[in-house]
Amino acid sequence: MVRKATKKGFNPQAITMFLWEEVTPYLSEEEVYQMMTEMKMNSKEGSILIADFYAEEFIKEVVLREKKKSGNKLYELPEIDFVLNFSKSHKTVFNTFLEKLKMTALNSHFIGNIAKDNPFMVVAEIKL
């Protein structure tokens, strides 16, 4: 990823803001960890990642709703791979995910409610 970005003008010596919008659900867990680690290793200190991460429960709900709405039993949604389980202690789940990457959130905003105290996503500013 960094090699391709460098060819397009990315400068690893400059403080950078990476923006991942609706990216993580389409990557495997391994790819998410690999790409975020690569960003951290190849970015100047002070660089950040702005990203959104979705709750497993929300994705399941959307898939069921869209299948029902379409009325087509063969209706296929894109395969969703990486999600976080926010059904219990969503802040702890998110912070544990970041700790595995040795990263911290400078700001995080949990959005929506699937159920009481169960957000459907988080948008975060992550220190790389």
Backbone atoms as SQL, in Angstrom:
CREATE TABLE atoms (id INTEGER PRIMARY KEY, chain TEXT, resi INTEGER, resn TEXT, atom TEXT, x REAL, y REAL, z REAL);
INSERT INTO atoms VALUES
  (1, 'A', 1, 'MET', 'N', 0.821, -1.183, 0.000),
  (2, 'A', 1, 'MET', 'CA', 0.000, 0.000, 0.000),
  (3, 'A', 1, 'MET', 'C', 0.870, 1.255, 0.000),
  (4, 'A', 2, 'VAL', 'N', 1.876, 1.298, 0.870),
  (5, 'A', 2, 'VAL', 'CA', 2.726, 2.486, 0.972),
  (6, 'A', 2, 'VAL', 'C', 3.528, 2.676, -0.306),
  (7, 'A', 3, 'ARG', 'N', 3.991, 1.584, -0.869),
  (8, 'A', 3, 'ARG', 'CA', 4.761, 1.666, -2.116),
  (9, 'A', 3, 'ARG', 'C', 3.922, 2.312, -3.218),
  (10, 'A', 4, 'LYS', 'N', 2.674, 1.867, -3.355),
  (11, 'A', 4, 'LYS', 'CA', 1.782, 2.439, -4.373),
  (12, 'A', 4, 'LYS', 'C', 1.497, 3.909, -4.081),
  (13, 'A', 5, 'ALA', 'N', 1.272, 4.223, -2.815),
  (14, 'A', 5, 'ALA', 'CA', 0.976, 5.609, -2.442),
  (15, 'A', 5, 'ALA', 'C', 2.180, 6.512, -2.698),
  (16, 'A', 6, 'THR', 'N', 3.378, 6.009, -2.440),
  (17, 'A', 6, 'THR', 'CA', 4.592, 6.796, -2.673),
  (18, 'A', 6, 'THR', 'C', 4.738, 7.134, -4.147),
  (19, 'A', 7, 'LYS', 'N', 4.389, 6.187, -5.016),
  (20, 'A', 7, 'LYS', 'CA', 4.440, 6.442, -6.462),
  (21, 'A', 7, 'LYS', 'C', 3.473, 7.555, -6.861),
  (22, 'A', 8, 'LYS', 'N', 2.407, 7.727, -6.082),
  (23, 'A', 8, 'LYS', 'CA', 1.396, 8.754, -6.374),
  (24, 'A', 8, 'LYS', 'C', 1.655, 10.060, -5.616),
  (25, 'A', 9, 'GLY', 'N', 2.803, 10.140, -4.920),
  (26, 'A', 9, 'GLY', 'CA', 3.160, 11.387, -4.264),
  (27, 'A', 9, 'GLY', 'C', 3.122, 11.390, -2.746),
  (28, 'A', 10, 'PHE', 'N', 2.756, 10.272, -2.125),
  (29, 'A', 10, 'PHE', 'CA', 2.752, 10.200, -0.663),
  (30, 'A', 10, 'PHE', 'C', 4.175, 10.376, -0.145),
  (31, 'A', 11, 'ASN', 'N', 4.336, 11.245, 0.848),
  (32, 'A', 11, 'ASN', 'CA', 5.646, 11.502, 1.446),
  (33, 'A', 11, 'ASN', 'C', 5.634, 10.997, 2.888),
  (34, 'A', 12, 'PRO', 'N', 6.312, 9.876, 3.177),
  (35, 'A', 12, 'PRO', 'CA', 6.309, 9.337, 4.541),
  (36, 'A', 12, 'PRO', 'C', 6.998, 10.246, 5.562),
  (37, 'A', 13, 'GLN', 'N', 7.717, 11.247, 5.090),
  (38, 'A', 13, 'GLN', 'CA', 8.406, 12.179, 5.995),
  (39, 'A', 13, 'GLN', 'C', 7.503, 13.339, 6.420),
  (40, 'A', 14, 'ALA', 'N', 6.323, 13.441, 5.832),
  (41, 'A', 14, 'ALA', 'CA', 5.384, 14.516, 6.167),
  (42, 'A', 14, 'ALA', 'C', 4.292, 13.977, 7.092),
  (43, 'A', 15, 'ILE', 'N', 3.823, 14.820, 7.992),
  (44, 'A', 15, 'ILE', 'CA', 2.691, 14.431, 8.835),
  (45, 'A', 15, 'ILE', 'C', 1.480, 14.281, 7.917),
  (46, 'A', 16, 'THR', 'N', 0.794, 13.167, 8.067),
  (47, 'A', 16, 'THR', 'CA', -0.275, 12.805, 7.135),
  (48, 'A', 16, 'THR', 'C', -1.573, 12.506, 7.871),
  (49, 'A', 17, 'MET', 'N', -2.684, 12.838, 7.237),
  (50, 'A', 17, 'MET', 'CA', -3.992, 12.414, 7.708),
  (51, 'A', 17, 'MET', 'C', -4.526, 11.416, 6.687),
  (52, 'A', 18, 'PHE', 'N', -4.695, 10.173, 7.121),
  (53, 'A', 18, 'PHE', 'CA', -5.296, 9.142, 6.283),
  (54, 'A', 18, 'PHE', 'C', -6.796, 9.149, 6.550),
  (55, 'A', 19, 'LEU', 'N', -7.594, 8.959, 5.521),
  (56, 'A', 19, 'LEU', 'CA', -9.044, 8.920, 5.678),
  (57, 'A', 19, 'LEU', 'C', -9.565, 7.595, 5.143),
  (58, 'A', 20, 'TRP', 'N', -10.143, 6.813, 6.047),
  (59, 'A', 20, 'TRP', 'CA', -10.775, 5.546, 5.679),
  (60, 'A', 20, 'TRP', 'C', -12.260, 5.715, 5.928),
  (61, 'A', 21, 'GLU', 'N', -13.039, 5.814, 4.890),
  (62, 'A', 21, 'GLU', 'CA', -14.477, 5.978, 5.028),
  (63, 'A', 21, 'GLU', 'C', -15.155, 4.768, 4.405),
  (64, 'A', 22, 'GLU', 'N', -15.883, 4.016, 5.223),
  (65, 'A', 22, 'GLU', 'CA', -16.572, 2.797, 4.783),
  (66, 'A', 22, 'GLU', 'C', -15.614, 1.809, 4.132),
  (67, 'A', 23, 'VAL', 'N', -14.429, 1.672, 4.698),
  (68, 'A', 23, 'VAL', 'CA', -13.411, 0.768, 4.155),
  (69, 'A', 23, 'VAL', 'C', -13.368, -0.550, 4.921),
  (70, 'A', 24, 'THR', 'N', -13.341, -0.477, 6.240),
  (71, 'A', 24, 'THR', 'CA', -13.059, -1.665, 7.051),
  (72, 'A', 24, 'THR', 'C', -14.032, -2.830, 6.873),
  (73, 'A', 25, 'PRO', 'N', -15.327, -2.611, 6.635),
  (74, 'A', 25, 'PRO', 'CA', -16.201, -3.782, 6.493),
  (75, 'A', 25, 'PRO', 'C', -15.840, -4.680, 5.306),
  (76, 'A', 26, 'TYR', 'N', -15.147, -4.130, 4.340),
  (77, 'A', 26, 'TYR', 'CA', -14.827, -4.888, 3.129),
  (78, 'A', 26, 'TYR', 'C', -13.444, -5.527, 3.178),
  (79, 'A', 27, 'LEU', 'N', -12.770, -5.384, 4.313),
  (80, 'A', 27, 'LEU', 'CA', -11.458, -5.994, 4.496),
  (81, 'A', 27, 'LEU', 'C', -11.565, -7.106, 5.526),
  (82, 'A', 28, 'SER', 'N', -10.653, -8.060, 5.450),
  (83, 'A', 28, 'SER', 'CA', -10.601, -9.086, 6.488),
  (84, 'A', 28, 'SER', 'C', -9.961, -8.482, 7.730),
  (85, 'A', 29, 'GLU', 'N', -10.117, -9.144, 8.847),
  (86, 'A', 29, 'GLU', 'CA', -9.491, -8.659, 10.084),
  (87, 'A', 29, 'GLU', 'C', -7.978, -8.552, 9.893),
  (88, 'A', 30, 'GLU', 'N', -7.397, -9.549, 9.266),
  (89, 'A', 30, 'GLU', 'CA', -5.954, -9.550, 9.006),
  (90, 'A', 30, 'GLU', 'C', -5.544, -8.348, 8.150),
  (91, 'A', 31, 'GLU', 'N', -6.326, -8.042, 7.128),
  (92, 'A', 31, 'GLU', 'CA', -6.013, -6.896, 6.260),
  (93, 'A', 31, 'GLU', 'C', -6.115, -5.570, 7.014),
  (94, 'A', 32, 'VAL', 'N', -7.118, -5.448, 7.879),
  (95, 'A', 32, 'VAL', 'CA', -7.272, -4.221, 8.668),
  (96, 'A', 32, 'VAL', 'C', -6.040, -4.023, 9.547),
  (97, 'A', 33, 'TYR', 'N', -5.657, -5.074, 10.281),
  (98, 'A', 33, 'TYR', 'CA', -4.489, -4.980, 11.157),
  (99, 'A', 33, 'TYR', 'C', -3.223, -4.695, 10.349),
  (100, 'A', 34, 'GLN', 'N', -3.059, -5.397, 9.242),
  (101, 'A', 34, 'GLN', 'CA', -1.867, -5.231, 8.407),
  (102, 'A', 34, 'GLN', 'C', -1.765, -3.807, 7.855),
  (103, 'A', 35, 'MET', 'N', -2.857, -3.292, 7.316),
  (104, 'A', 35, 'MET', 'CA', -2.827, -1.963, 6.699),
  (105, 'A', 35, 'MET', 'C', -2.646, -0.858, 7.739),
  (106, 'A', 36, 'MET', 'N', -3.303, -0.997, 8.885),
  (107, 'A', 36, 'MET', 'CA', -3.142, 0.022, 9.920),
  (108, 'A', 36, 'MET', 'C', -1.721, 0.006, 10.487),
  (109, 'A', 37, 'THR', 'N', -1.155, -1.178, 10.644),
  (110, 'A', 37, 'THR', 'CA', 0.233, -1.298, 11.108),
  (111, 'A', 37, 'THR', 'C', 1.184, -0.690, 10.094),
  (112, 'A', 38, 'GLU', 'N', 0.940, -0.962, 8.819),
  (113, 'A', 38, 'GLU', 'CA', 1.782, -0.404, 7.757),
  (114, 'A', 38, 'GLU', 'C', 1.709, 1.125, 7.746),
  (115, 'A', 39, 'MET', 'N', 0.519, 1.673, 7.947),
  (116, 'A', 39, 'MET', 'CA', 0.375, 3.133, 8.015),
  (117, 'A', 39, 'MET', 'C', 1.227, 3.693, 9.148),
  (118, 'A', 40, 'LYS', 'N', 1.122, 3.050, 10.313),
  (119, 'A', 40, 'LYS', 'CA', 1.861, 3.528, 11.485),
  (120, 'A', 40, 'LYS', 'C', 3.368, 3.448, 11.254),
  (121, 'A', 41, 'MET', 'N', 3.830, 2.346, 10.703),
  (122, 'A', 41, 'MET', 'CA', 5.266, 2.135, 10.506),
  (123, 'A', 41, 'MET', 'C', 5.856, 3.067, 9.452),
  (124, 'A', 42, 'ASN', 'N', 5.045, 3.544, 8.531),
  (125, 'A', 42, 'ASN', 'CA', 5.536, 4.342, 7.415),
  (126, 'A', 42, 'ASN', 'C', 5.050, 5.784, 7.442),
  (127, 'A', 43, 'SER', 'N', 4.679, 6.263, 8.621),
  (128, 'A', 43, 'SER', 'CA', 4.185, 7.633, 8.751),
  (129, 'A', 43, 'SER', 'C', 5.007, 8.383, 9.784),
  (130, 'A', 44, 'LYS', 'N', 5.135, 9.649, 9.549),
  (131, 'A', 44, 'LYS', 'CA', 5.839, 10.509, 10.501),
  (132, 'A', 44, 'LYS', 'C', 5.012, 10.628, 11.779),
  (133, 'A', 45, 'GLU', 'N', 5.700, 10.720, 12.909),
  (134, 'A', 45, 'GLU', 'CA', 5.003, 10.907, 14.174),
  (135, 'A', 45, 'GLU', 'C', 4.108, 12.138, 14.080),
  (136, 'A', 46, 'GLY', 'N', 2.904, 12.004, 14.585),
  (137, 'A', 46, 'GLY', 'CA', 1.922, 13.084, 14.490),
  (138, 'A', 46, 'GLY', 'C', 0.872, 12.807, 13.427),
  (139, 'A', 47, 'SER', 'N', 1.111, 11.783, 12.606),
  (140, 'A', 47, 'SER', 'CA', 0.131, 11.410, 11.585),
  (141, 'A', 47, 'SER', 'C', -1.077, 10.765, 12.249),
  (142, 'A', 48, 'ILE', 'N', -2.223, 10.893, 11.595),
  (143, 'A', 48, 'ILE', 'CA', -3.457, 10.335, 12.142),
  (144, 'A', 48, 'ILE', 'C', -4.234, 9.585, 11.065),
  (145, 'A', 49, 'LEU', 'N', -5.110, 8.729, 11.542),
  (146, 'A', 49, 'LEU', 'CA', -6.054, 8.012, 10.685),
  (147, 'A', 49, 'LEU', 'C', -7.453, 8.380, 11.162),
  (148, 'A', 50, 'ILE', 'N', -8.286, 8.841, 10.243),
  (149, 'A', 50, 'ILE', 'CA', -9.708, 9.050, 10.533),
  (150, 'A', 50, 'ILE', 'C', -10.426, 7.861, 9.896),
  (151, 'A', 51, 'ALA', 'N', -11.149, 7.102, 10.705),
  (152, 'A', 51, 'ALA', 'CA', -11.780, 5.890, 10.181),
  (153, 'A', 51, 'ALA', 'C', -13.090, 5.613, 10.898),
  (154, 'A', 52, 'ASP', 'N', -13.949, 4.875, 10.206),
  (155, 'A', 52, 'ASP', 'CA', -15.177, 4.414, 10.841),
  (156, 'A', 52, 'ASP', 'C', -15.141, 2.892, 10.928),
  (157, 'A', 53, 'PHE', 'N', -15.720, 2.391, 12.008),
  (158, 'A', 53, 'PHE', 'CA', -15.774, 0.954, 12.263),
  (159, 'A', 53, 'PHE', 'C', -17.216, 0.623, 12.635),
  (160, 'A', 54, 'TYR', 'N', -17.733, -0.445, 12.065),
  (161, 'A', 54, 'TYR', 'CA', -19.147, -0.778, 12.223),
  (162, 'A', 54, 'TYR', 'C', -19.369, -1.910, 13.210),
  (163, 'A', 55, 'ALA', 'N', -20.541, -1.866, 13.848),
  (164, 'A', 55, 'ALA', 'CA', -20.943, -2.909, 14.785),
  (165, 'A', 55, 'ALA', 'C', -21.489, -4.105, 14.021),
  (166, 'A', 56, 'GLU', 'N', -21.119, -5.263, 14.480),
  (167, 'A', 56, 'GLU', 'CA', -21.586, -6.517, 13.881),
  (168, 'A', 56, 'GLU', 'C', -23.115, -6.564, 13.841),
  (169, 'A', 57, 'GLU', 'N', -23.740, -6.146, 14.921),
  (170, 'A', 57, 'GLU', 'CA', -25.197, -6.194, 15.025),
  (171, 'A', 57, 'GLU', 'C', -25.862, -5.299, 13.983),
  (172, 'A', 58, 'PHE', 'N', -25.279, -4.143, 13.721),
  (173, 'A', 58, 'PHE', 'CA', -25.817, -3.212, 12.735),
  (174, 'A', 58, 'PHE', 'C', -25.757, -3.817, 11.334),
  (175, 'A', 59, 'ILE', 'N', -24.633, -4.391, 10.988),
  (176, 'A', 59, 'ILE', 'CA', -24.469, -4.987, 9.659),
  (177, 'A', 59, 'ILE', 'C', -25.478, -6.113, 9.464),
  (178, 'A', 60, 'LYS', 'N', -25.646, -6.963, 10.480),
  (179, 'A', 60, 'LYS', 'CA', -26.630, -8.055, 10.382),
  (180, 'A', 60, 'LYS', 'C', -28.034, -7.496, 10.166),
  (181, 'A', 61, 'GLU', 'N', -28.368, -6.434, 10.898),
  (182, 'A', 61, 'GLU', 'CA', -29.689, -5.813, 10.780),
  (183, 'A', 61, 'GLU', 'C', -29.907, -5.248, 9.378),
  (184, 'A', 62, 'VAL', 'N', -28.918, -4.576, 8.836),
  (185, 'A', 62, 'VAL', 'CA', -29.023, -3.988, 7.495),
  (186, 'A', 62, 'VAL', 'C', -29.188, -5.080, 6.447),
  (187, 'A', 63, 'VAL', 'N', -28.408, -6.142, 6.556),
  (188, 'A', 63, 'VAL', 'CA', -28.504, -7.242, 5.591),
  (189, 'A', 63, 'VAL', 'C', -29.907, -7.838, 5.615),
  (190, 'A', 64, 'LEU', 'N', -30.438, -8.121, 6.805),
  (191, 'A', 64, 'LEU', 'CA', -31.790, -8.690, 6.906),
  (192, 'A', 64, 'LEU', 'C', -32.844, -7.738, 6.350),
  (193, 'A', 65, 'ARG', 'N', -32.745, -6.458, 6.692),
  (194, 'A', 65, 'ARG', 'CA', -33.715, -5.468, 6.217),
  (195, 'A', 65, 'ARG', 'C', -33.697, -5.375, 4.695),
  (196, 'A', 66, 'GLU', 'N', -32.512, -5.323, 4.110),
  (197, 'A', 66, 'GLU', 'CA', -32.399, -5.201, 2.654),
  (198, 'A', 66, 'GLU', 'C', -32.903, -6.452, 1.947),
  (199, 'A', 67, 'LYS', 'N', -32.650, -7.614, 2.517),
  (200, 'A', 67, 'LYS', 'CA', -33.156, -8.852, 1.912),
  (201, 'A', 67, 'LYS', 'C', -34.680, -8.880, 1.952),
  (202, 'A', 68, 'LYS', 'N', -35.263, -8.475, 3.082),
  (203, 'A', 68, 'LYS', 'CA', -36.726, -8.434, 3.199),
  (204, 'A', 68, 'LYS', 'C', -37.313, -7.408, 2.240),
  (205, 'A', 69, 'LYS', 'N', -36.699, -6.240, 2.175),
  (206, 'A', 69, 'LYS', 'CA', -37.192, -5.159, 1.326),
  (207, 'A', 69, 'LYS', 'C', -37.162, -5.560, -0.145),
  (208, 'A', 70, 'SER', 'N', -36.141, -6.276, -0.549),
  (209, 'A', 70, 'SER', 'CA', -36.005, -6.642, -1.961),
  (210, 'A', 70, 'SER', 'C', -37.028, -7.699, -2.361),
  (211, 'A', 71, 'GLY', 'N', -37.461, -8.507, -1.383),
  (212, 'A', 71, 'GLY', 'CA', -38.401, -9.571, -1.691),
  (213, 'A', 71, 'GLY', 'C', -37.780, -10.677, -2.529),
  (214, 'A', 72, 'ASN', 'N', -36.519, -10.557, -2.801),
  (215, 'A', 72, 'ASN', 'CA', -35.812, -11.531, -3.627),
  (216, 'A', 72, 'ASN', 'C', -34.945, -12.387, -2.720),
  (217, 'A', 73, 'LYS', 'N', -35.288, -13.653, -2.613),
  (218, 'A', 73, 'LYS', 'CA', -34.531, -14.545, -1.739),
  (219, 'A', 73, 'LYS', 'C', -33.096, -14.744, -2.231),
  (220, 'A', 74, 'LEU', 'N', -32.865, -14.440, -3.485),
  (221, 'A', 74, 'LEU', 'CA', -31.524, -14.596, -4.041),
  (222, 'A', 74, 'LEU', 'C', -30.714, -13.306, -3.949),
  (223, 'A', 75, 'TYR', 'N', -31.333, -12.263, -3.396),
  (224, 'A', 75, 'TYR', 'CA', -30.667, -10.957, -3.295),
  (225, 'A', 75, 'TYR', 'C', -29.365, -11.098, -2.517),
  (226, 'A', 76, 'GLU', 'N', -28.302, -10.597, -3.076),
  (227, 'A', 76, 'GLU', 'CA', -26.991, -10.683, -2.432),
  (228, 'A', 76, 'GLU', 'C', -26.463, -9.293, -2.117),
  (229, 'A', 77, 'LEU', 'N', -26.013, -9.105, -0.907),
  (230, 'A', 77, 'LEU', 'CA', -25.310, -7.881, -0.534),
  (231, 'A', 77, 'LEU', 'C', -23.817, -8.166, -0.596),
  (232, 'A', 78, 'PRO', 'N', -23.016, -7.131, -0.729),
  (233, 'A', 78, 'PRO', 'CA', -21.572, -7.368, -0.718),
  (234, 'A', 78, 'PRO', 'C', -21.168, -8.075, 0.572),
  (235, 'A', 79, 'GLU', 'N', -20.180, -8.927, 0.489),
  (236, 'A', 79, 'GLU', 'CA', -19.715, -9.637, 1.676),
  (237, 'A', 79, 'GLU', 'C', -19.080, -8.639, 2.644),
  (238, 'A', 80, 'ILE', 'N', -19.533, -8.668, 3.870),
  (239, 'A', 80, 'ILE', 'CA', -18.999, -7.799, 4.914),
  (240, 'A', 80, 'ILE', 'C', -18.100, -8.663, 5.784),
  (241, 'A', 81, 'ASP', 'N', -16.882, -8.198, 5.996),
  (242, 'A', 81, 'ASP', 'CA', -15.911, -9.037, 6.681),
  (243, 'A', 81, 'ASP', 'C', -15.551, -8.532, 8.075),
  (244, 'A', 82, 'PHE', 'N', -14.955, -7.356, 8.189),
  (245, 'A', 82, 'PHE', 'CA', -14.460, -6.889, 9.487),
  (246, 'A', 82, 'PHE', 'C', -15.480, -5.986, 10.171),
  (247, 'A', 83, 'VAL', 'N', -15.943, -6.418, 11.316),
  (248, 'A', 83, 'VAL', 'CA', -16.852, -5.631, 12.148),
  (249, 'A', 83, 'VAL', 'C', -16.444, -5.845, 13.607),
  (250, 'A', 84, 'LEU', 'N', -16.901, -4.976, 14.482),
  (251, 'A', 84, 'LEU', 'CA', -16.624, -5.106, 15.912),
  (252, 'A', 84, 'LEU', 'C', -17.921, -5.427, 16.641),
  (253, 'A', 85, 'ASN', 'N', -17.831, -6.204, 17.697),
  (254, 'A', 85, 'ASN', 'CA', -19.013, -6.571, 18.469),
  (255, 'A', 85, 'ASN', 'C', -19.227, -5.528, 19.566),
  (256, 'A', 86, 'PHE', 'N', -20.151, -4.612, 19.313),
  (257, 'A', 86, 'PHE', 'CA', -20.434, -3.533, 20.259),
  (258, 'A', 86, 'PHE', 'C', -21.602, -3.861, 21.184),
  (259, 'A', 87, 'SER', 'N', -22.042, -5.111, 21.232),
  (260, 'A', 87, 'SER', 'CA', -23.223, -5.449, 22.029),
  (261, 'A', 87, 'SER', 'C', -22.984, -5.284, 23.529),
  (262, 'A', 88, 'LYS', 'N', -21.735, -5.378, 23.970),
  (263, 'A', 88, 'LYS', 'CA', -21.402, -5.169, 25.384),
  (264, 'A', 88, 'LYS', 'C', -20.133, -4.337, 25.462),
  (265, 'A', 89, 'SER', 'N', -20.146, -3.335, 26.280),
  (266, 'A', 89, 'SER', 'CA', -18.956, -2.507, 26.546),
  (267, 'A', 89, 'SER', 'C', -18.280, -2.032, 25.268),
  (268, 'A', 90, 'HIS', 'N', -19.027, -1.308, 24.430),
  (269, 'A', 90, 'HIS', 'CA', -18.519, -0.890, 23.125),
  (270, 'A', 90, 'HIS', 'C', -17.218, -0.093, 23.210),
  (271, 'A', 91, 'LYS', 'N', -17.080, 0.739, 24.226),
  (272, 'A', 91, 'LYS', 'CA', -15.839, 1.522, 24.360),
  (273, 'A', 91, 'LYS', 'C', -14.654, 0.611, 24.666),
  (274, 'A', 92, 'THR', 'N', -14.868, -0.375, 25.516),
  (275, 'A', 92, 'THR', 'CA', -13.803, -1.328, 25.839),
  (276, 'A', 92, 'THR', 'C', -13.422, -2.145, 24.615),
  (277, 'A', 93, 'VAL', 'N', -14.409, -2.591, 23.854),
  (278, 'A', 93, 'VAL', 'CA', -14.147, -3.369, 22.634),
  (279, 'A', 93, 'VAL', 'C', -13.299, -2.555, 21.669),
  (280, 'A', 94, 'PHE', 'N', -13.660, -1.301, 21.463),
  (281, 'A', 94, 'PHE', 'CA', -12.916, -0.457, 20.527),
  (282, 'A', 94, 'PHE', 'C', -11.500, -0.179, 21.034),
  (283, 'A', 95, 'ASN', 'N', -11.369, 0.149, 22.312),
  (284, 'A', 95, 'ASN', 'CA', -10.041, 0.428, 22.866),
  (285, 'A', 95, 'ASN', 'C', -9.145, -0.806, 22.854),
  (286, 'A', 96, 'THR', 'N', -9.705, -1.982, 23.094),
  (287, 'A', 96, 'THR', 'CA', -8.932, -3.226, 23.034),
  (288, 'A', 96, 'THR', 'C', -8.431, -3.472, 21.618),
  (289, 'A', 97, 'PHE', 'N', -9.284, -3.223, 20.628),
  (290, 'A', 97, 'PHE', 'CA', -8.883, -3.342, 19.222),
  (291, 'A', 97, 'PHE', 'C', -7.684, -2.439, 18.940),
  (292, 'A', 98, 'LEU', 'N', -7.745, -1.182, 19.382),
  (293, 'A', 98, 'LEU', 'CA', -6.641, -0.242, 19.148),
  (294, 'A', 98, 'LEU', 'C', -5.385, -0.634, 19.922),
  (295, 'A', 99, 'GLU', 'N', -5.558, -1.140, 21.145),
  (296, 'A', 99, 'GLU', 'CA', -4.402, -1.559, 21.951),
  (297, 'A', 99, 'GLU', 'C', -3.622, -2.672, 21.265),
  (298, 'A', 100, 'LYS', 'N', -4.321, -3.584, 20.595),
  (299, 'A', 100, 'LYS', 'CA', -3.636, -4.657, 19.853),
  (300, 'A', 100, 'LYS', 'C', -2.717, -4.076, 18.783),
  (301, 'A', 101, 'LEU', 'N', -3.084, -2.920, 18.268),
  (302, 'A', 101, 'LEU', 'CA', -2.296, -2.247, 17.234),
  (303, 'A', 101, 'LEU', 'C', -1.294, -1.251, 17.828),
  (304, 'A', 102, 'LYS', 'N', -1.294, -1.157, 19.161),
  (305, 'A', 102, 'LYS', 'CA', -0.454, -0.172, 19.862),
  (306, 'A', 102, 'LYS', 'C', -0.784, 1.251, 19.395),
  (307, 'A', 103, 'MET', 'N', -2.079, 1.513, 19.283),
  (308, 'A', 103, 'MET', 'CA', -2.587, 2.814, 18.859),
  (309, 'A', 103, 'MET', 'C', -3.603, 3.306, 19.884),
  (310, 'A', 104, 'THR', 'N', -3.861, 4.604, 19.842),
  (311, 'A', 104, 'THR', 'CA', -4.875, 5.187, 20.723),
  (312, 'A', 104, 'THR', 'C', -5.763, 6.130, 19.925),
  (313, 'A', 105, 'ALA', 'N', -6.987, 6.273, 20.402),
  (314, 'A', 105, 'ALA', 'CA', -7.920, 7.213, 19.771),
  (315, 'A', 105, 'ALA', 'C', -7.746, 8.578, 20.420),
  (316, 'A', 106, 'LEU', 'N', -7.515, 9.587, 19.589),
  (317, 'A', 106, 'LEU', 'CA', -7.459, 10.959, 20.088),
  (318, 'A', 106, 'LEU', 'C', -8.877, 11.455, 20.341),
  (319, 'A', 107, 'ASN', 'N', -9.793, 11.065, 19.474),
  (320, 'A', 107, 'ASN', 'CA', -11.222, 11.359, 19.599),
  (321, 'A', 107, 'ASN', 'C', -11.985, 10.170, 19.039),
  (322, 'A', 108, 'SER', 'N', -13.110, 9.867, 19.637),
  (323, 'A', 108, 'SER', 'CA', -13.975, 8.826, 19.073),
  (324, 'A', 108, 'SER', 'C', -15.422, 9.212, 19.342),
  (325, 'A', 109, 'HIS', 'N', -16.253, 8.987, 18.339),
  (326, 'A', 109, 'HIS', 'CA', -17.671, 9.331, 18.428),
  (327, 'A', 109, 'HIS', 'C', -18.488, 8.095, 18.070),
  (328, 'A', 110, 'PHE', 'N', -19.169, 7.548, 19.066),
  (329, 'A', 110, 'PHE', 'CA', -20.045, 6.403, 18.844),
  (330, 'A', 110, 'PHE', 'C', -21.391, 6.944, 18.391),
  (331, 'A', 111, 'ILE', 'N', -21.916, 6.365, 17.332),
  (332, 'A', 111, 'ILE', 'CA', -23.086, 6.927, 16.665),
  (333, 'A', 111, 'ILE', 'C', -24.230, 5.923, 16.644),
  (334, 'A', 112, 'GLY', 'N', -25.433, 6.428, 16.868),
  (335, 'A', 112, 'GLY', 'CA', -26.643, 5.632, 16.719),
  (336, 'A', 112, 'GLY', 'C', -26.841, 4.635, 17.840),
  (337, 'A', 113, 'ASN', 'N', -27.991, 4.001, 17.814),
  (338, 'A', 113, 'ASN', 'CA', -28.319, 2.973, 18.797),
  (339, 'A', 113, 'ASN', 'C', -29.066, 1.847, 18.119),
  (340, 'A', 114, 'ILE', 'N', -28.534, 0.658, 18.254),
  (341, 'A', 114, 'ILE', 'CA', -29.263, -0.534, 17.820),
  (342, 'A', 114, 'ILE', 'C', -30.196, -0.908, 18.968),
  (343, 'A', 115, 'ALA', 'N', -29.656, -0.817, 20.168),
  (344, 'A', 115, 'ALA', 'CA', -30.401, -1.019, 21.401),
  (345, 'A', 115, 'ALA', 'C', -29.773, -0.059, 22.414),
  (346, 'A', 116, 'LYS', 'N', -30.336, 0.004, 23.591),
  (347, 'A', 116, 'LYS', 'CA', -29.783, 0.910, 24.604),
  (348, 'A', 116, 'LYS', 'C', -28.297, 0.630, 24.800),
  (349, 'A', 117, 'ASP', 'N', -27.511, 1.677, 24.722),
  (350, 'A', 117, 'ASP', 'CA', -26.062, 1.586, 24.939),
  (351, 'A', 117, 'ASP', 'C', -25.374, 0.642, 23.951),
  (352, 'A', 118, 'ASN', 'N', -25.879, 0.584, 22.730),
  (353, 'A', 118, 'ASN', 'CA', -25.320, -0.313, 21.717),
  (354, 'A', 118, 'ASN', 'C', -25.246, 0.439, 20.390),
  (355, 'A', 119, 'PRO', 'N', -24.182, 1.239, 20.173),
  (356, 'A', 119, 'PRO', 'CA', -24.073, 2.047, 18.952),
  (357, 'A', 119, 'PRO', 'C', -23.849, 1.185, 17.718),
  (358, 'A', 120, 'PHE', 'N', -24.173, 1.750, 16.541),
  (359, 'A', 120, 'PHE', 'CA', -23.963, 0.971, 15.325),
  (360, 'A', 120, 'PHE', 'C', -22.628, 1.251, 14.661),
  (361, 'A', 121, 'MET', 'N', -21.935, 2.305, 15.091),
  (362, 'A', 121, 'MET', 'CA', -20.612, 2.553, 14.525),
  (363, 'A', 121, 'MET', 'C', -19.845, 3.529, 15.401),
  (364, 'A', 122, 'VAL', 'N', -18.545, 3.610, 15.135),
  (365, 'A', 122, 'VAL', 'CA', -17.700, 4.609, 15.764),
  (366, 'A', 122, 'VAL', 'C', -16.872, 5.272, 14.669),
  (367, 'A', 123, 'VAL', 'N', -16.757, 6.583, 14.754),
  (368, 'A', 123, 'VAL', 'CA', -15.849, 7.340, 13.889),
  (369, 'A', 123, 'VAL', 'C', -14.745, 7.828, 14.817),
  (370, 'A', 124, 'ALA', 'N', -13.496, 7.556, 14.454),
  (371, 'A', 124, 'ALA', 'CA', -12.398, 7.865, 15.360),
  (372, 'A', 124, 'ALA', 'C', -11.239, 8.549, 14.662),
  (373, 'A', 125, 'GLU', 'N', -10.586, 9.393, 15.430),
  (374, 'A', 125, 'GLU', 'CA', -9.315, 10.002, 15.034),
  (375, 'A', 125, 'GLU', 'C', -8.248, 9.220, 15.798),
  (376, 'A', 126, 'ILE', 'N', -7.431, 8.483, 15.065),
  (377, 'A', 126, 'ILE', 'CA', -6.488, 7.552, 15.676),
  (378, 'A', 126, 'ILE', 'C', -5.060, 8.048, 15.480),
  (379, 'A', 127, 'LYS', 'N', -4.332, 8.109, 16.578),
  (380, 'A', 127, 'LYS', 'CA', -2.921, 8.500, 16.525),
  (381, 'A', 127, 'LYS', 'C', -2.119, 7.311, 16.009),
  (382, 'A', 128, 'LEU', 'N', -1.378, 7.545, 14.936),
  (383, 'A', 128, 'LEU', 'CA', -0.563, 6.465, 14.370),
  (384, 'A', 128, 'LEU', 'C', 0.803, 6.407, 15.034);
